[in-house]
Amino acid sequence: MDAITIFKALSDTNRLRIMKMLEQRELCVCELRSVLNLSNSTVSEHLAVLKDAGLILDRKDGKWVNYRLNDRCCVNFIKAVLELLEEHVGDEPALKNDAAKIKKANRYKICCTI
């Protein structure tokens, strides 16, 4: 795991938001898109950066690709980063909004209407 690659991956607000959302549960591109209000391609680009840095994993589930935090390696590092993020920007309105939206996100309604 290359520290520079990881910190570059975490240097973007949207990627930090994605990490915080994935802390709650696995999500697909459409669910993330619905919260971030970005295009599928932009969300996919952010996910590729996080995946290349080793911070997230993906798995195919029928027509969806689910993304989750990487618990195979670097779990302590990811936990520490997310704890620091929570400590320093946990009260950020965007992160609170994201958490609330993700709890209500229903992929069958979001993804199947595209």
A tleap script that builds the chain and sets N, CA, C and O, in Angstrom:
source leaprc.protein.ff14SB
mol = sequence {
  NMET ASP ALA ILE THR ILE PHE LYS ALA LEU
  SER ASP THR ASN ARG LEU ARG ILE MET LYS
  MET LEU GLU GLN ARG GLU LEU CYS VAL CYS
  GLU LEU ARG SER VAL LEU ASN LEU SER ASN
  SER THR VAL SER GLU HIE LEU ALA VAL LEU
  LYS ASP ALA GLY LEU ILE LEU ASP ARG LYS
  ASP GLY LYS TRP VAL ASN TYR ARG LEU ASN
  ASP ARG CYS CYS VAL ASN PHE ILE LYS ALA
  VAL LEU GLU LEU LEU GLU GLU HIE VAL GLY
  ASP GLU PRO ALA LEU LYS ASN ASP ALA ALA
  LYS ILE LYS LYS ALA ASN ARG TYR LYS ILE
  CYS CYS THR CILE
}
set mol.1.N position { 0.855 -1.180 0.000 }
set mol.1.CA position { 0.000 0.000 0.000 }
set mol.1.C position { 0.898 1.240 0.000 }
set mol.1.O position { 1.738 1.404 0.885 }
set mol.2.N position { 0.719 2.095 -0.981 }
set mol.2.CA position { 1.529 3.287 -1.156 }
set mol.2.C position { 0.824 4.474 -0.488 }
set mol.2.O position { -0.282 4.846 -0.882 }
set mol.3.N position { 1.464 5.059 0.516 }
set mol.3.CA position { 0.858 6.148 1.285 }
set mol.3.C position { 0.496 7.345 0.407 }
set mol.3.O position { -0.549 7.962 0.616 }
set mol.4.N position { 1.321 7.679 -0.550 }
set mol.4.CA position { 1.044 8.832 -1.414 }
set mol.4.C position { -0.222 8.588 -2.228 }
set mol.4.O position { -1.063 9.478 -2.352 }
set mol.5.N position { -0.362 7.390 -2.781 }
set mol.5.CA position { -1.561 7.048 -3.552 }
set mol.5.C position { -2.800 7.130 -2.672 }
set mol.5.O position { -3.836 7.642 -3.094 }
set mol.6.N position { -2.691 6.627 -1.458 }
set mol.6.CA position { -3.833 6.653 -0.530 }
set mol.6.C position { -4.222 8.082 -0.205 }
set mol.6.O position { -5.401 8.431 -0.267 }
set mol.7.N position { -3.259 8.907 0.138 }
set mol.7.CA position { -3.588 10.283 0.503 }
set mol.7.C position { -4.112 11.078 -0.691 }
set mol.7.O position { -4.964 11.950 -0.522 }
set mol.8.N position { -3.620 10.794 -1.881 }
set mol.8.CA position { -4.181 11.433 -3.074 }
set mol.8.C position { -5.633 11.005 -3.260 }
set mol.8.O position { -6.492 11.821 -3.594 }
set mol.9.N position { -5.898 9.720 -3.039 }
set mol.9.CA position { -7.273 9.217 -3.180 }
set mol.9.C position { -8.206 9.889 -2.178 }
set mol.9.O position { -9.371 10.145 -2.484 }
set mol.10.N position { -7.702 10.168 -1.003 }
set mol.10.CA position { -8.530 10.770 0.046 }
set mol.10.C position { -8.543 12.296 0.002 }
set mol.10.O position { -9.145 12.939 0.862 }
set mol.11.N position { -7.883 12.874 -0.994 }
set mol.11.CA position { -7.785 14.335 -1.056 }
set mol.11.C position { -8.990 15.005 -1.709 }
set mol.11.O position { -9.037 16.230 -1.821 }
set mol.12.N position { -9.949 14.218 -2.134 }
set mol.12.CA position { -11.132 14.750 -2.803 }
set mol.12.C position { -12.346 14.622 -1.880 }
set mol.12.O position { -12.566 13.568 -1.283 }
set mol.13.N position { -13.122 15.679 -1.767 }
set mol.13.CA position { -14.301 15.693 -0.898 }
set mol.13.C position { -15.289 14.595 -1.244 }
set mol.13.O position { -15.805 13.926 -0.348 }
set mol.14.N position { -15.561 14.397 -2.516 }
set mol.14.CA position { -16.520 13.359 -2.906 }
set mol.14.C position { -16.027 11.962 -2.538 }
set mol.14.O position { -16.821 11.105 -2.151 }
set mol.15.N position { -14.729 11.730 -2.656 }
set mol.15.CA position { -14.195 10.423 -2.285 }
set mol.15.C position { -14.259 10.215 -0.772 }
set mol.15.O position { -14.504 9.101 -0.311 }
set mol.16.N position { -14.043 11.269 -0.006 }
set mol.16.CA position { -14.214 11.164 1.449 }
set mol.16.C position { -15.670 10.867 1.785 }
set mol.16.O position { -15.956 10.054 2.664 }
set mol.17.N position { -16.576 11.516 1.093 }
set mol.17.CA position { -18.010 11.260 1.313 }
set mol.17.C position { -18.347 9.813 0.972 }
set mol.17.O position { -19.108 9.165 1.690 }
set mol.18.N position { -17.784 9.307 -0.118 }
set mol.18.CA position { -18.012 7.912 -0.494 }
set mol.18.C position { -17.498 6.982 0.597 }
set mol.18.O position { -18.184 6.030 0.969 }
set mol.19.N position { -16.314 7.241 1.108 }
set mol.19.CA position { -15.752 6.405 2.171 }
set mol.19.C position { -16.674 6.389 3.387 }
set mol.19.O position { -16.919 5.334 3.973 }
set mol.20.N position { -17.181 7.557 3.764 }
set mol.20.CA position { -18.083 7.619 4.921 }
set mol.20.C position { -19.375 6.862 4.649 }
set mol.20.O position { -19.903 6.215 5.554 }
set mol.21.N position { -19.897 6.925 3.431 }
set mol.21.CA position { -21.118 6.186 3.110 }
set mol.21.C position { -20.859 4.682 3.123 }
set mol.21.O position { -21.691 3.911 3.600 }
set mol.22.N position { -19.709 4.266 2.602 }
set mol.22.CA position { -19.388 2.845 2.583 }
set mol.22.C position { -19.102 2.317 3.979 }
set mol.22.O position { -19.115 1.108 4.207 }
set mol.23.N position { -18.850 3.203 4.889 }
set mol.23.CA position { -18.680 2.797 6.289 }
set mol.23.C position { -20.001 2.224 6.825 }
set mol.23.O position { -20.002 1.358 7.700 }
set mol.24.N position { -21.116 2.719 6.291 }
set mol.24.CA position { -22.428 2.255 6.731 }
set mol.24.C position { -22.795 0.897 6.136 }
set mol.24.O position { -23.285 0.017 6.845 }
set mol.25.N position { -22.553 0.725 4.811 }
set mol.25.CA position { -22.917 -0.528 4.146 }
set mol.25.C position { -22.399 -0.524 2.717 }
set mol.25.O position { -21.932 0.497 2.213 }
set mol.26.N position { -22.488 -1.693 2.067 }
set mol.26.CA position { -22.146 -1.800 0.657 }
set mol.26.C position { -23.128 -0.974 -0.157 }
set mol.26.O position { -24.313 -0.893 0.165 }
set mol.27.N position { -22.615 -0.363 -1.214 }
set mol.27.CA position { -23.458 0.463 -2.083 }
set mol.27.C position { -23.070 0.267 -3.533 }
set mol.27.O position { -21.926 -0.067 -3.843 }
set mol.28.N position { -24.028 0.477 -4.417 }
set mol.28.CA position { -23.748 0.434 -5.859 }
set mol.28.C position { -23.592 1.874 -6.369 }
set mol.28.O position { -23.846 2.838 -5.647 }
set mol.29.N position { -23.175 1.986 -7.607 }
set mol.29.CA position { -22.953 3.299 -8.219 }
set mol.29.C position { -24.217 4.158 -8.183 }
set mol.29.O position { -24.153 5.345 -7.864 }
set mol.30.N position { -25.360 3.563 -8.507 }
set mol.30.CA position { -26.606 4.369 -8.558 }
set mol.30.C position { -26.957 4.949 -7.182 }
set mol.30.O position { -27.411 6.089 -7.078 }
set mol.31.N position { -26.742 4.152 -6.131 }
set mol.31.CA position { -27.035 4.651 -4.783 }
set mol.31.C position { -26.113 5.813 -4.436 }
set mol.31.O position { -26.554 6.824 -3.890 }
set mol.32.N position { -24.837 5.663 -4.755 }
set mol.32.CA position { -23.885 6.752 -4.493 }
set mol.32.C position { -24.225 7.975 -5.336 }
set mol.32.O position { -24.182 9.105 -4.848 }
set mol.33.N position { -24.564 7.744 -6.606 }
set mol.33.CA position { -24.929 8.848 -7.494 }
set mol.33.C position { -26.120 9.626 -6.962 }
set mol.33.O position { -26.151 10.855 -7.038 }
set mol.34.N position { -27.092 8.915 -6.427 }
set mol.34.CA position { -28.299 9.582 -5.951 }
set mol.34.C position { -28.009 10.508 -4.768 }
set mol.34.O position { -28.693 11.515 -4.588 }
set mol.35.N position { -27.021 10.181 -3.982 }
set mol.35.CA position { -26.656 11.031 -2.846 }
set mol.35.C position { -25.724 12.157 -3.284 }
set mol.35.O position { -25.904 13.306 -2.882 }
set mol.36.N position { -24.740 11.831 -4.097 }
set mol.36.CA position { -23.731 12.816 -4.495 }
set mol.36.C position { -24.216 13.780 -5.575 }
set mol.36.O position { -23.620 14.839 -5.768 }
set mol.37.N position { -25.290 13.426 -6.279 }
set mol.37.CA position { -25.773 14.226 -7.408 }
set mol.37.C position { -24.694 14.415 -8.470 }
set mol.37.O position { -24.488 15.514 -8.986 }
set mol.38.N position { -24.019 13.324 -8.777 }
set mol.38.CA position { -23.006 13.309 -9.829 }
set mol.38.C position { -23.432 12.283 -10.873 }
set mol.38.O position { -24.304 11.454 -10.612 }
set mol.39.N position { -22.830 12.336 -12.037 }
set mol.39.CA position { -23.143 11.351 -13.076 }
set mol.39.C position { -22.558 9.993 -12.688 }
set mol.39.O position { -21.637 9.903 -11.877 }
set mol.40.N position { -23.114 8.945 -13.287 }
set mol.40.CA position { -22.588 7.596 -13.044 }
set mol.40.C position { -21.103 7.520 -13.380 }
set mol.40.O position { -20.328 6.901 -12.652 }
set mol.41.N position { -20.710 8.150 -14.484 }
set mol.41.CA position { -19.304 8.067 -14.892 }
set mol.41.C position { -18.385 8.762 -13.886 }
set mol.41.O position { -17.286 8.278 -13.615 }
set mol.42.N position { -18.822 9.881 -13.337 }
set mol.42.CA position { -18.005 10.584 -12.351 }
set mol.42.C position { -17.890 9.768 -11.074 }
set mol.42.O position { -16.807 9.660 -10.500 }
set mol.43.N position { -18.999 9.195 -10.628 }
set mol.43.CA position { -18.956 8.335 -9.432 }
set mol.43.C position { -18.038 7.148 -9.696 }
set mol.43.O position { -17.240 6.776 -8.836 }
set mol.44.N position { -18.148 6.555 -10.877 }
set mol.44.CA position { -17.293 5.417 -11.229 }
set mol.44.C position { -15.816 5.801 -11.224 }
set mol.44.O position { -14.970 5.016 -10.796 }
set mol.45.N position { -15.508 6.996 -11.696 }
set mol.45.CA position { -14.113 7.473 -11.667 }
set mol.45.C position { -13.614 7.592 -10.236 }
set mol.45.O position { -12.494 7.178 -9.933 }
set mol.46.N position { -14.434 8.154 -9.353 }
set mol.46.CA position { -14.045 8.270 -7.944 }
set mol.46.C position { -13.839 6.884 -7.328 }
set mol.46.O position { -12.889 6.670 -6.575 }
set mol.47.N position { -14.725 5.957 -7.647 }
set mol.47.CA position { -14.604 4.600 -7.122 }
set mol.47.C position { -13.334 3.926 -7.640 }
set mol.47.O position { -12.681 3.188 -6.901 }
set mol.48.N position { -12.982 4.170 -8.885 }
set mol.48.CA position { -11.755 3.594 -9.454 }
set mol.48.C position { -10.515 4.099 -8.717 }
set mol.48.O position { -9.585 3.334 -8.462 }
set mol.49.N position { -10.505 5.381 -8.377 }
set mol.49.CA position { -9.367 5.945 -7.640 }
set mol.49.C position { -9.254 5.288 -6.261 }
set mol.49.O position { -8.164 4.909 -5.834 }
set mol.50.N position { -10.392 5.158 -5.571 }
set mol.50.CA position { -10.389 4.526 -4.249 }
set mol.50.C position { -9.991 3.053 -4.334 }
set mol.50.O position { -9.278 2.545 -3.469 }
set mol.51.N position { -10.454 2.377 -5.375 }
set mol.51.CA position { -10.117 0.967 -5.558 }
set mol.51.C position { -8.630 0.811 -5.875 }
set mol.51.O position { -7.966 -0.067 -5.324 }
set mol.52.N position { -8.108 1.661 -6.763 }
set mol.52.CA position { -6.686 1.597 -7.116 }
set mol.52.C position { -5.791 1.846 -5.909 }
set mol.52.O position { -4.676 1.328 -5.836 }
set mol.53.N position { -6.282 2.639 -4.964 }
set mol.53.CA position { -5.517 2.917 -3.747 }
set mol.53.C position { -5.645 1.778 -2.736 }
set mol.53.O position { -4.965 1.777 -1.709 }
set mol.54.N position { -6.513 0.814 -3.025 }
set mol.54.CA position { -6.686 -0.320 -2.130 }
set mol.54.C position { -7.647 -0.065 -0.982 }
set mol.54.O position { -7.721 -0.860 -0.046 }
set mol.55.N position { -8.384 1.036 -1.046 }
set mol.55.CA position { -9.268 1.406 0.059 }
set mol.55.C position { -10.633 0.747 -0.005 }
set mol.55.O position { -11.293 0.580 1.021 }
set mol.56.N position { -11.064 0.366 -1.216 }
set mol.56.CA position { -12.367 -0.283 -1.360 }
set mol.56.C position { -12.240 -1.520 -2.245 }
set mol.56.O position { -11.276 -1.681 -2.993 }
set mol.57.N position { -13.231 -2.374 -2.136 }
set mol.57.CA position { -13.335 -3.574 -2.962 }
set mol.57.C position { -14.682 -3.558 -3.655 }
set mol.57.O position { -15.610 -2.876 -3.220 }
set mol.58.N position { -14.782 -4.317 -4.740 }
set mol.58.CA position { -16.075 -4.449 -5.401 }
set mol.58.C position { -16.391 -5.920 -5.594 }
set mol.58.O position { -15.497 -6.765 -5.624 }
set mol.59.N position { -17.680 -6.213 -5.723 }
set mol.59.CA position { -18.111 -7.573 -6.020 }
set mol.59.C position { -19.383 -7.502 -6.839 }
set mol.59.O position { -20.262 -6.675 -6.597 }
set mol.60.N position { -19.454 -8.381 -7.803 }
set mol.60.CA position { -20.613 -8.456 -8.692 }
set mol.60.C position { -21.745 -9.166 -7.969 }
set mol.60.O position { -21.543 -10.201 -7.334 }
set mol.61.N position { -22.950 -8.590 -8.075 }
set mol.61.CA position { -24.143 -9.171 -7.461 }
set mol.61.C position { -25.290 -9.002 -8.452 }
set mol.61.O position { -26.002 -7.998 -8.422 }
set mol.62.N position { -25.463 -9.990 -9.330 }
set mol.62.CA position { -26.475 -9.860 -10.374 }
set mol.62.C position { -26.105 -8.726 -11.307 }
set mol.62.O position { -25.010 -8.707 -11.869 }
set mol.63.N position { -27.018 -7.781 -11.472 }
set mol.63.CA position { -26.738 -6.649 -12.372 }
set mol.63.C position { -25.984 -5.519 -11.681 }
set mol.63.O position { -25.584 -4.553 -12.332 }
set mol.64.N position { -25.788 -5.629 -10.389 }
set mol.64.CA position { -25.092 -4.585 -9.646 }
set mol.64.C position { -23.650 -4.958 -9.358 }
set mol.64.O position { -23.287 -6.133 -9.286 }
set mol.65.N position { -22.837 -3.918 -9.195 }
set mol.65.CA position { -21.504 -4.073 -8.631 }
set mol.65.C position { -21.564 -3.334 -7.305 }
set mol.65.O position { -21.810 -2.128 -7.260 }
set mol.66.N position { -21.337 -4.066 -6.238 }
set mol.66.CA position { -21.368 -3.476 -4.900 }
set mol.66.C position { -19.971 -3.087 -4.467 }
set mol.66.O position { -19.006 -3.809 -4.719 }
set mol.67.N position { -19.871 -1.953 -3.821 }
set mol.67.CA position { -18.596 -1.450 -3.325 }
set mol.67.C position { -18.648 -1.430 -1.810 }
set mol.67.O position { -19.679 -1.136 -1.205 }
set mol.68.N position { -17.495 -1.755 -1.205 }
set mol.68.CA position { -17.399 -1.747 0.258 }
set mol.68.C position { -15.980 -1.388 0.655 }
set mol.68.O position { -15.059 -1.422 -0.161 }
set mol.69.N position { -15.822 -1.043 1.920 }
set mol.69.CA position { -14.487 -0.759 2.427 }
set mol.69.C position { -13.662 -2.037 2.373 }
set mol.69.O position { -14.193 -3.135 2.541 }
set mol.70.N position { -12.374 -1.891 2.141 }
set mol.70.CA position { -11.474 -3.038 2.051 }
set mol.70.C position { -11.121 -3.519 3.455 }
set mol.70.O position { -10.366 -2.866 4.175 }
set mol.71.N position { -11.676 -4.667 3.833 }
set mol.71.CA position { -11.364 -5.220 5.150 }
set mol.71.C position { -10.326 -6.336 5.066 }
set mol.71.O position { -9.998 -6.963 6.073 }
set mol.72.N position { -9.814 -6.579 3.868 }
set mol.72.CA position { -8.804 -7.639 3.687 }
set mol.72.C position { -7.414 -7.171 4.075 }
set mol.72.O position { -6.606 -7.945 4.588 }
set mol.73.N position { -7.151 -5.933 3.834 }
set mol.73.CA position { -5.869 -5.357 4.235 }
set mol.73.C position { -6.172 -3.943 4.717 }
set mol.73.O position { -7.271 -3.435 4.499 }
set mol.74.N position { -5.268 -3.349 5.329 }
set mol.74.CA position { -5.343 -1.936 5.724 }
set mol.74.C position { -6.591 -1.574 6.531 }
set mol.74.O position { -6.964 -0.401 6.573 }
set mol.75.N position { -7.248 -2.549 7.175 }
set mol.75.CA position { -8.465 -2.242 7.918 }
set mol.75.C position { -8.180 -1.259 9.053 }
set mol.75.O position { -8.982 -0.361 9.313 }
set mol.76.N position { -7.054 -1.424 9.722 }
set mol.76.CA position { -6.709 -0.493 10.808 }
set mol.76.C position { -6.461 0.908 10.274 }
set mol.76.O position { -6.839 1.901 10.896 }
set mol.77.N position { -5.816 0.975 9.107 }
set mol.77.CA position { -5.565 2.279 8.495 }
set mol.77.C position { -6.874 2.961 8.131 }
set mol.77.O position { -7.069 4.140 8.428 }
set mol.78.N position { -7.775 2.219 7.485 }
set mol.78.CA position { -9.062 2.793 7.090 }
set mol.78.C position { -9.852 3.242 8.308 }
set mol.78.O position { -10.443 4.321 8.306 }
set mol.79.N position { -9.863 2.409 9.356 }
set mol.79.CA position { -10.557 2.788 10.593 }
set mol.79.C position { -9.997 4.080 11.157 }
set mol.79.O position { -10.747 4.969 11.563 }
set mol.80.N position { -8.669 4.180 11.180 }
set mol.80.CA position { -8.024 5.382 11.725 }
set mol.80.C position { -8.381 6.611 10.897 }
set mol.80.O position { -8.676 7.670 11.452 }
set mol.81.N position { -8.357 6.478 9.580 }
set mol.81.CA position { -8.705 7.604 8.704 }
set mol.81.C position { -10.151 8.028 8.930 }
set mol.81.O position { -10.439 9.218 9.054 }
set mol.82.N position { -11.063 7.054 8.986 }
set mol.82.CA position { -12.483 7.378 9.182 }
set mol.82.C position { -12.732 7.976 10.558 }
set mol.82.O position { -13.576 8.861 10.702 }
set mol.83.N position { -12.010 7.507 11.573 }
set mol.83.CA position { -12.141 8.091 12.910 }
set mol.83.C position { -11.642 9.536 12.915 }
set mol.83.O position { -12.281 10.408 13.504 }
set mol.84.N position { -10.510 9.794 12.265 }
set mol.84.CA position { -10.005 11.166 12.159 }
set mol.84.C position { -10.987 12.055 11.412 }
set mol.84.O position { -11.236 13.195 11.803 }
set mol.85.N position { -11.530 11.527 10.351 }
set mol.85.CA position { -12.519 12.267 9.573 }
set mol.85.C position { -13.726 12.609 10.441 }
set mol.85.O position { -14.207 13.742 10.439 }
set mol.86.N position { -14.205 11.619 11.178 }
set mol.86.CA position { -15.351 11.837 12.064 }
set mol.86.C position { -15.026 12.884 13.127 }
set mol.86.O position { -15.847 13.750 13.432 }
set mol.87.N position { -13.836 12.796 13.680 }
set mol.87.CA position { -13.418 13.719 14.738 }
set mol.87.C position { -13.313 15.161 14.236 }
set mol.87.O position { -13.667 16.101 14.947 }
set mol.88.N position { -12.829 15.322 13.019 }
set mol.88.CA position { -12.559 16.673 12.525 }
set mol.88.C position { -13.667 17.264 11.662 }
set mol.88.O position { -13.803 18.486 11.602 }
set mol.89.N position { -14.457 16.439 10.997 }
set mol.89.CA position { -15.526 16.981 10.155 }
set mol.89.C position { -16.838 16.215 10.318 }
set mol.89.O position { -17.716 16.291 9.459 }
set mol.90.N position { -16.966 15.484 11.411 }
set mol.90.CA position { -18.147 14.666 11.638 }
set mol.90.C position { -19.442 15.447 11.699 }
set mol.90.O position { -20.515 14.919 11.409 }
set mol.91.N position { -19.332 16.714 12.080 }
set mol.91.CA position { -20.543 17.533 12.157 }
set mol.91.C position { -20.805 18.296 10.863 }
set mol.91.O position { -21.685 19.155 10.808 }
set mol.92.N position { -20.045 17.981 9.834 }
set mol.92.CA position { -20.229 18.612 8.521 }
set mol.92.C position { -21.628 18.269 8.001 }
set mol.92.O position { -21.978 17.091 7.921 }
set mol.93.N position { -22.425 19.267 7.651 }
set mol.93.CA position { -23.792 19.005 7.191 }
set mol.93.C position { -23.877 18.028 6.012 }
set mol.93.O position { -24.785 17.198 5.972 }
set mol.94.N position { -22.957 18.113 5.064 }
set mol.94.CA position { -22.997 17.214 3.906 }
set mol.94.C position { -22.862 15.760 4.346 }
set mol.94.O position { -23.568 14.895 3.825 }
set mol.95.N position { -21.978 15.475 5.284 }
set mol.95.CA position { -21.797 14.100 5.748 }
set mol.95.C position { -23.022 13.605 6.500 }
set mol.95.O position { -23.407 12.444 6.368 }
set mol.96.N position { -23.632 14.475 7.284 }
set mol.96.CA position { -24.855 14.091 7.996 }
set mol.96.C position { -25.990 13.829 7.006 }
set mol.96.O position { -26.741 12.865 7.157 }
set mol.97.N position { -26.111 14.684 6.000 }
set mol.97.CA position { -27.124 14.485 4.952 }
set mol.97.C position { -26.891 13.181 4.203 }
set mol.97.O position { -27.828 12.427 3.942 }
set mol.98.N position { -25.631 12.922 3.859 }
set mol.98.CA position { -25.293 11.687 3.149 }
set mol.98.C position { -25.720 10.471 3.965 }
set mol.98.O position { -26.332 9.544 3.434 }
set mol.99.N position { -25.398 10.476 5.250 }
set mol.99.CA position { -25.725 9.336 6.117 }
set mol.99.C position { -27.232 9.103 6.164 }
set mol.99.O position { -27.695 7.963 6.112 }
set mol.100.N position { -27.983 10.178 6.261 }
set mol.100.CA position { -29.447 10.047 6.310 }
set mol.100.C position { -29.994 9.543 4.979 }
set mol.100.O position { -30.890 8.698 4.957 }
set mol.101.N position { -29.463 10.054 3.869 }
set mol.101.CA position { -29.936 9.638 2.545 }
set mol.101.C position { -29.619 8.177 2.262 }
set mol.101.O position { -30.438 7.456 1.691 }
set mol.102.N position { -28.434 7.745 2.661 }
set mol.102.CA position { -28.025 6.366 2.401 }
set mol.102.C position { -28.891 5.388 3.188 }
set mol.102.O position { -29.191 4.298 2.701 }
set mol.103.N position { -29.290 5.759 4.382 }
set mol.103.CA position { -30.163 4.878 5.171 }
set mol.103.C position { -31.488 4.638 4.459 }
set mol.103.O position { -32.088 3.573 4.605 }
set mol.104.N position { -31.945 5.620 3.692 }
set mol.104.CA position { -33.224 5.527 2.996 }
set mol.104.C position { -33.078 5.059 1.546 }
set mol.104.O position { -34.078 4.757 0.894 }
set mol.105.N position { -31.855 4.997 1.039 }
set mol.105.CA position { -31.632 4.652 -0.367 }
set mol.105.C position { -32.098 3.235 -0.654 }
set mol.105.O position { -31.746 2.293 0.055 }
set mol.106.N position { -32.887 3.102 -1.692 }
set mol.106.CA position { -33.419 1.807 -2.112 }
set mol.106.C position { -32.994 1.592 -3.568 }
set mol.106.O position { -33.545 2.203 -4.484 }
set mol.107.N position { -32.021 0.727 -3.759 }
set mol.107.CA position { -31.481 0.509 -5.107 }
set mol.107.C position { -32.525 0.065 -6.106 }
set mol.107.O position { -32.397 0.353 -7.296 }
set mol.108.N position { -33.555 -0.627 -5.657 }
set mol.108.CA position { -34.580 -1.101 -6.593 }
set mol.108.C position { -35.397 0.055 -7.158 }
set mol.108.O position { -35.892 -0.016 -8.283 }
set mol.109.N position { -35.533 1.115 -6.372 }
set mol.109.CA position { -36.242 2.297 -6.865 }
set mol.109.C position { -35.289 3.214 -7.644 }
set mol.109.O position { -35.657 3.761 -8.683 }
set mol.110.N position { -34.081 3.372 -7.139 }
set mol.110.CA position { -33.124 4.297 -7.741 }
set mol.110.C position { -32.572 3.746 -9.053 }
set mol.110.O position { -32.620 4.420 -10.082 }
set mol.111.N position { -32.056 2.541 -9.018 }
set mol.111.CA position { -31.307 1.981 -10.153 }
set mol.111.C position { -32.212 1.479 -11.270 }
set mol.111.O position { -31.818 1.493 -12.436 }
set mol.112.N position { -33.378 1.051 -10.941 }
set mol.112.CA position { -34.253 0.459 -11.960 }
set mol.112.C position { -35.078 1.481 -12.717 }
set mol.112.O position { -35.823 1.118 -13.628 }
set mol.113.N position { -34.961 2.756 -12.359 }
set mol.113.CA position { -35.705 3.797 -13.057 }
set mol.113.C position { -34.826 4.615 -13.981 }
set mol.113.O position { -35.274 5.603 -14.564 }
set mol.114.N position { -33.580 4.208 -14.114 }
set mol.114.CA position { -32.632 4.950 -14.957 }
set mol.114.C position { -32.843 4.595 -16.403 }
set mol.114.O position { -32.144 5.113 -17.274 }
savepdb mol mol.pdb
quit
